[in-house]
Amino acid sequence: AAAPPVVVTATDLQSLPIVRGEVLVQPPGGRALIHVEVIGYSTAQSHVLAAVVMGTPVQVRLTPVRWDWNFEGDDTGPFTTDHPGGPYPNMSVHGWYTATGDGRTVTSTITWMGEYRVGGAGPWLLVAGNATTTVTSAPFETIDAPVRLVAEPLN
């Protein structure tokens, strides 16, 4: 009898040590102004991992395909993108705060598509189902910058 075919499942994907990347926030330095966009972006990238399924070595290629964003405490609410965003001047992923606060974070739940090939050769086969990882930024503070009128001498 022939050996059963090796199949990588969504459960197998979820058990792998997926390289999640980071969620970074701009402006850097742990402080952001209210009423100004706070940029968030993910450094998650496609990567290949080695695994063993049913005693057979396989390569698994993981590709991030969806990012569910939550800018904790902002006024925009959670949203989803099909891209990781990027540092300034890319402002495709951002939050908007109208109140000061400490300990703010940006969280992204990333959905990963998986493909595999047996023994490191042959065609890449699609895994039925996905895996998810969640990454949270370092905490930051939102601050106010009050407007001040400055008198200039008349000429």
VOKOLNU-904467 format. One record per residue (C-alpha): residue number from 0; x, y, z. Coordinates in Angstrom, 1 decimal. Each point is the difference from the previous one (the first is absolute). Example, Ala and Ser with C-alpha at 12.3 -4.5 7.8 and 13.67 -1.06 7.14 Angstrom:
REM residues 2
<rec><kelo>0</kelo><px>12.3</px><py>-4.5</py><pz>7.8</pz></rec>
<rec><kelo>1</kelo><px>1.4</px><py>3.4</py><pz>-0.7</pz></rec>
***
This chain:
REM residues 155
<rec><kelo>0</kelo><px>0.0</px><py>0.0</py><pz>0.0</pz></rec>
<rec><kelo>1</kelo><px>1.2</px><py>3.5</py><pz>-0.8</pz></rec>
<rec><kelo>2</kelo><px>0.8</px><py>2.4</py><pz>2.8</pz></rec>
<rec><kelo>3</kelo><px>-2.8</px><py>2.5</py><pz>0.6</pz></rec>
<rec><kelo>4</kelo><px>0.6</px><py>3.5</py><pz>-1.4</pz></rec>
<rec><kelo>5</kelo><px>1.5</px><py>2.6</py><pz>2.3</pz></rec>
<rec><kelo>6</kelo><px>-2.5</px><py>2.8</py><pz>0.6</pz></rec>
<rec><kelo>7</kelo><px>0.8</px><py>3.1</py><pz>2.0</pz></rec>
<rec><kelo>8</kelo><px>-3.2</px><py>1.3</py><pz>1.8</pz></rec>
<rec><kelo>9</kelo><px>-0.9</px><py>3.4</py><pz>1.5</pz></rec>
<rec><kelo>10</kelo><px>0.6</px><py>-1.6</py><pz>3.4</pz></rec>
<rec><kelo>11</kelo><px>3.5</px><py>-0.8</py><pz>-1.1</pz></rec>
<rec><kelo>12</kelo><px>0.5</px><py>3.6</py><pz>-1.1</pz></rec>
<rec><kelo>13</kelo><px>-1.2</px><py>1.4</py><pz>3.3</pz></rec>
<rec><kelo>14</kelo><px>2.5</px><py>-2.2</py><pz>1.9</pz></rec>
<rec><kelo>15</kelo><px>3.0</px><py>1.3</py><pz>-1.9</pz></rec>
<rec><kelo>16</kelo><px>2.3</px><py>2.7</py><pz>1.4</pz></rec>
<rec><kelo>17</kelo><px>-1.2</px><py>2.7</py><pz>-2.4</pz></rec>
<rec><kelo>18</kelo><px>2.3</px><py>3.0</py><pz>-0.2</pz></rec>
<rec><kelo>19</kelo><px>-2.6</px><py>2.6</py><pz>0.9</pz></rec>
<rec><kelo>20</kelo><px>2.1</px><py>3.1</py><pz>-0.5</pz></rec>
<rec><kelo>21</kelo><px>-0.8</px><py>3.2</py><pz>1.9</pz></rec>
<rec><kelo>22</kelo><px>-2.6</px><py>2.7</py><pz>0.1</pz></rec>
<rec><kelo>23</kelo><px>1.7</px><py>3.4</py><pz>-0.1</pz></rec>
<rec><kelo>24</kelo><px>-1.5</px><py>3.4</py><pz>0.6</pz></rec>
<rec><kelo>25</kelo><px>0.9</px><py>3.4</py><pz>-1.2</pz></rec>
<rec><kelo>26</kelo><px>0.9</px><py>2.6</py><pz>1.2</pz></rec>
<rec><kelo>27</kelo><px>2.7</px><py>-2.0</py><pz>1.9</pz></rec>
<rec><kelo>28</kelo><px>1.0</px><py>0.9</py><pz>3.5</pz></rec>
<rec><kelo>29</kelo><px>-3.0</px><py>-1.1</py><pz>2.0</pz></rec>
<rec><kelo>30</kelo><px>-2.1</px><py>3.1</py><pz>-0.5</pz></rec>
<rec><kelo>31</kelo><px>-2.5</px><py>1.1</py><pz>-2.6</pz></rec>
<rec><kelo>32</kelo><px>-2.2</px><py>3.1</py><pz>-0.3</pz></rec>
<rec><kelo>33</kelo><px>-3.7</px><py>-0.2</py><pz>0.2</pz></rec>
<rec><kelo>34</kelo><px>-1.9</px><py>1.3</py><pz>-3.2</pz></rec>
<rec><kelo>35</kelo><px>2.9</px><py>-1.3</py><pz>-2.1</pz></rec>
<rec><kelo>36</kelo><px>0.2</px><py>-3.4</py><pz>-1.7</pz></rec>
<rec><kelo>37</kelo><px>2.0</px><py>-2.7</py><pz>1.7</pz></rec>
<rec><kelo>38</kelo><px>1.4</px><py>-2.3</py><pz>-2.6</pz></rec>
<rec><kelo>39</kelo><px>0.2</px><py>-3.7</py><pz>0.7</pz></rec>
<rec><kelo>40</kelo><px>1.6</px><py>-2.7</py><pz>-2.1</pz></rec>
<rec><kelo>41</kelo><px>1.0</px><py>-3.7</py><pz>0.1</pz></rec>
<rec><kelo>42</kelo><px>3.4</px><py>-1.5</py><pz>-0.9</pz></rec>
<rec><kelo>43</kelo><px>-1.5</px><py>-3.4</py><pz>-0.6</pz></rec>
<rec><kelo>44</kelo><px>1.4</px><py>-1.6</py><pz>-3.1</pz></rec>
<rec><kelo>45</kelo><px>-0.2</px><py>-3.3</py><pz>-2.0</pz></rec>
<rec><kelo>46</kelo><px>2.3</px><py>-2.6</py><pz>1.3</pz></rec>
<rec><kelo>47</kelo><px>0.7</px><py>-3.8</py><pz>-0.3</pz></rec>
<rec><kelo>48</kelo><px>0.2</px><py>-2.3</py><pz>3.0</pz></rec>
<rec><kelo>49</kelo><px>1.0</px><py>-3.7</py><pz>0.1</pz></rec>
<rec><kelo>50</kelo><px>-2.4</px><py>-2.4</py><pz>1.7</pz></rec>
<rec><kelo>51</kelo><px>-0.6</px><py>-3.7</py><pz>0.3</pz></rec>
<rec><kelo>52</kelo><px>-3.5</px><py>-1.4</py><pz>-0.8</pz></rec>
<rec><kelo>53</kelo><px>-0.8</px><py>-3.6</py><pz>0.4</pz></rec>
<rec><kelo>54</kelo><px>3.8</px><py>-0.7</py><pz>0.3</pz></rec>
<rec><kelo>55</kelo><px>0.6</px><py>1.7</py><pz>-3.3</pz></rec>
<rec><kelo>56</kelo><px>2.1</px><py>3.3</py><pz>-0.4</pz></rec>
<rec><kelo>57</kelo><px>-1.9</px><py>2.8</py><pz>-1.6</pz></rec>
<rec><kelo>58</kelo><px>0.6</px><py>3.7</py><pz>-0.7</pz></rec>
<rec><kelo>59</kelo><px>-2.8</px><py>2.4</py><pz>0.9</pz></rec>
<rec><kelo>60</kelo><px>-0.2</px><py>3.4</py><pz>-1.6</pz></rec>
<rec><kelo>61</kelo><px>-2.0</px><py>2.5</py><pz>2.0</pz></rec>
<rec><kelo>62</kelo><px>-1.3</px><py>3.2</py><pz>-1.6</pz></rec>
<rec><kelo>63</kelo><px>-1.8</px><py>2.8</py><pz>1.9</pz></rec>
<rec><kelo>64</kelo><px>-3.3</px><py>0.8</py><pz>-1.8</pz></rec>
<rec><kelo>65</kelo><px>-2.1</px><py>2.0</py><pz>2.4</pz></rec>
<rec><kelo>66</kelo><px>0.5</px><py>2.4</py><pz>2.9</pz></rec>
<rec><kelo>67</kelo><px>-2.7</px><py>0.7</py><pz>2.5</pz></rec>
<rec><kelo>68</kelo><px>1.0</px><py>3.3</py><pz>1.8</pz></rec>
<rec><kelo>69</kelo><px>-1.1</px><py>1.5</py><pz>3.3</pz></rec>
<rec><kelo>70</kelo><px>1.4</px><py>3.3</py><pz>1.2</pz></rec>
<rec><kelo>71</kelo><px>-0.9</px><py>-0.3</py><pz>3.6</pz></rec>
<rec><kelo>72</kelo><px>-1.9</px><py>3.0</py><pz>1.3</pz></rec>
<rec><kelo>73</kelo><px>-0.2</px><py>1.8</py><pz>-3.4</pz></rec>
<rec><kelo>74</kelo><px>-3.1</px><py>1.4</py><pz>-1.6</pz></rec>
<rec><kelo>75</kelo><px>0.0</px><py>-2.1</py><pz>-3.2</pz></rec>
<rec><kelo>76</kelo><px>-0.7</px><py>-3.5</py><pz>1.2</pz></rec>
<rec><kelo>77</kelo><px>1.4</px><py>-3.3</py><pz>-1.2</pz></rec>
<rec><kelo>78</kelo><px>0.6</px><py>-0.4</py><pz>-3.8</pz></rec>
<rec><kelo>79</kelo><px>1.5</px><py>-2.5</py><pz>-2.4</pz></rec>
<rec><kelo>80</kelo><px>2.6</px><py>0.4</py><pz>-2.8</pz></rec>
<rec><kelo>81</kelo><px>1.5</px><py>-2.4</py><pz>-2.6</pz></rec>
<rec><kelo>82</kelo><px>3.4</px><py>1.7</py><pz>0.5</pz></rec>
<rec><kelo>83</kelo><px>2.4</px><py>0.7</py><pz>2.9</pz></rec>
<rec><kelo>84</kelo><px>0.1</px><py>3.8</py><pz>-0.3</pz></rec>
<rec><kelo>85</kelo><px>3.3</px><py>1.6</py><pz>0.1</pz></rec>
<rec><kelo>86</kelo><px>2.0</px><py>2.8</py><pz>1.6</pz></rec>
<rec><kelo>87</kelo><px>-0.6</px><py>3.7</py><pz>-0.9</pz></rec>
<rec><kelo>88</kelo><px>-0.8</px><py>1.2</py><pz>-2.6</pz></rec>
<rec><kelo>89</kelo><px>-2.2</px><py>-3.1</py><pz>-0.3</pz></rec>
<rec><kelo>90</kelo><px>-3.1</px><py>0.8</py><pz>2.0</pz></rec>
<rec><kelo>91</kelo><px>-2.2</px><py>-2.8</py><pz>-1.1</pz></rec>
<rec><kelo>92</kelo><px>-0.2</px><py>-1.4</py><pz>3.5</pz></rec>
<rec><kelo>93</kelo><px>-0.7</px><py>2.6</py><pz>2.7</pz></rec>
<rec><kelo>94</kelo><px>-2.0</px><py>0.9</py><pz>3.1</pz></rec>
<rec><kelo>95</kelo><px>-1.4</px><py>3.3</py><pz>1.2</pz></rec>
<rec><kelo>96</kelo><px>-0.1</px><py>0.9</py><pz>3.7</pz></rec>
<rec><kelo>97</kelo><px>-2.0</px><py>2.9</py><pz>1.4</pz></rec>
<rec><kelo>98</kelo><px>0.9</px><py>-0.5</py><pz>3.7</pz></rec>
<rec><kelo>99</kelo><px>3.3</px><py>-0.2</py><pz>1.9</pz></rec>
<rec><kelo>100</kelo><px>0.9</px><py>-3.4</py><pz>1.5</pz></rec>
<rec><kelo>101</kelo><px>2.8</px><py>-2.2</py><pz>1.1</pz></rec>
<rec><kelo>102</kelo><px>0.7</px><py>-3.7</py><pz>-0.8</pz></rec>
<rec><kelo>103</kelo><px>-1.6</px><py>0.2</py><pz>-3.5</pz></rec>
<rec><kelo>104</kelo><px>0.9</px><py>-2.9</py><pz>-2.3</pz></rec>
<rec><kelo>105</kelo><px>-0.7</px><py>-1.1</py><pz>-3.6</pz></rec>
<rec><kelo>106</kelo><px>-0.8</px><py>-3.7</py><pz>-0.5</pz></rec>
<rec><kelo>107</kelo><px>-0.2</px><py>-1.9</py><pz>-3.2</pz></rec>
<rec><kelo>108</kelo><px>-1.3</px><py>-3.5</py><pz>-0.5</pz></rec>
<rec><kelo>109</kelo><px>1.7</px><py>-1.3</py><pz>-3.1</pz></rec>
<rec><kelo>110</kelo><px>-1.5</px><py>-2.8</py><pz>-2.1</pz></rec>
<rec><kelo>111</kelo><px>2.5</px><py>-2.3</py><pz>-1.7</pz></rec>
<rec><kelo>112</kelo><px>-0.5</px><py>-2.0</py><pz>-3.1</pz></rec>
<rec><kelo>113</kelo><px>2.0</px><py>-3.2</py><pz>-0.2</pz></rec>
<rec><kelo>114</kelo><px>1.5</px><py>-2.1</py><pz>-2.8</pz></rec>
<rec><kelo>115</kelo><px>2.2</px><py>-3.1</py><pz>0.4</pz></rec>
<rec><kelo>116</kelo><px>2.1</px><py>-2.3</py><pz>-2.0</pz></rec>
<rec><kelo>117</kelo><px>1.3</px><py>-3.5</py><pz>1.0</pz></rec>
<rec><kelo>118</kelo><px>3.7</px><py>-0.5</py><pz>0.5</pz></rec>
<rec><kelo>119</kelo><px>0.8</px><py>3.5</py><pz>-1.2</pz></rec>
<rec><kelo>120</kelo><px>-0.8</px><py>-0.8</py><pz>-3.7</pz></rec>
<rec><kelo>121</kelo><px>-2.9</px><py>-0.1</py><pz>-2.3</pz></rec>
<rec><kelo>122</kelo><px>-2.9</px><py>2.5</py><pz>-0.3</pz></rec>
<rec><kelo>123</kelo><px>-1.3</px><py>2.1</py><pz>2.8</pz></rec>
<rec><kelo>124</kelo><px>-3.4</px><py>-1.3</py><pz>1.2</pz></rec>
<rec><kelo>125</kelo><px>-2.5</px><py>2.3</py><pz>1.7</pz></rec>
<rec><kelo>126</kelo><px>-0.9</px><py>-0.7</py><pz>3.6</pz></rec>
<rec><kelo>127</kelo><px>-3.8</px><py>-0.2</py><pz>0.6</pz></rec>
<rec><kelo>128</kelo><px>-0.5</px><py>2.7</py><pz>2.6</pz></rec>
<rec><kelo>129</kelo><px>2.1</px><py>2.7</py><pz>1.6</pz></rec>
<rec><kelo>130</kelo><px>1.9</px><py>0.8</py><pz>3.1</pz></rec>
<rec><kelo>131</kelo><px>-0.1</px><py>3.2</py><pz>2.0</pz></rec>
<rec><kelo>132</kelo><px>2.5</px><py>1.8</py><pz>2.3</pz></rec>
<rec><kelo>133</kelo><px>-0.5</px><py>3.1</py><pz>2.1</pz></rec>
<rec><kelo>134</kelo><px>2.6</px><py>2.7</py><pz>0.5</pz></rec>
<rec><kelo>135</kelo><px>-0.2</px><py>3.1</py><pz>2.2</pz></rec>
<rec><kelo>136</kelo><px>2.1</px><py>3.2</py><pz>-0.3</pz></rec>
<rec><kelo>137</kelo><px>2.0</px><py>1.5</py><pz>2.9</pz></rec>
<rec><kelo>138</kelo><px>-2.2</px><py>2.2</py><pz>2.1</pz></rec>
<rec><kelo>139</kelo><px>-0.1</px><py>3.7</py><pz>-0.7</pz></rec>
<rec><kelo>140</kelo><px>-1.6</px><py>3.2</py><pz>1.4</pz></rec>
<rec><kelo>141</kelo><px>-2.3</px><py>2.4</py><pz>-1.8</pz></rec>
<rec><kelo>142</kelo><px>0.6</px><py>3.6</py><pz>0.9</pz></rec>
<rec><kelo>143</kelo><px>-1.6</px><py>3.4</py><pz>-0.7</pz></rec>
<rec><kelo>144</kelo><px>2.0</px><py>2.8</py><pz>-1.5</pz></rec>
<rec><kelo>145</kelo><px>-2.1</px><py>3.1</py><pz>0.8</pz></rec>
<rec><kelo>146</kelo><px>0.1</px><py>2.9</py><pz>-2.4</pz></rec>
<rec><kelo>147</kelo><px>1.6</px><py>3.2</py><pz>1.3</pz></rec>
<rec><kelo>148</kelo><px>-0.2</px><py>3.4</py><pz>-1.7</pz></rec>
<rec><kelo>149</kelo><px>3.3</px><py>1.8</py><pz>-0.1</pz></rec>
<rec><kelo>150</kelo><px>0.0</px><py>3.8</py><pz>-0.5</pz></rec>
<rec><kelo>151</kelo><px>2.4</px><py>1.3</py><pz>-2.6</pz></rec>
<rec><kelo>152</kelo><px>1.0</px><py>3.6</py><pz>-0.1</pz></rec>
<rec><kelo>153</kelo><px>-1.6</px><py>2.1</py><pz>-2.7</pz></rec>
<rec><kelo>154</kelo><px>2.3</px><py>1.6</py><pz>-2.5</pz></rec>
***
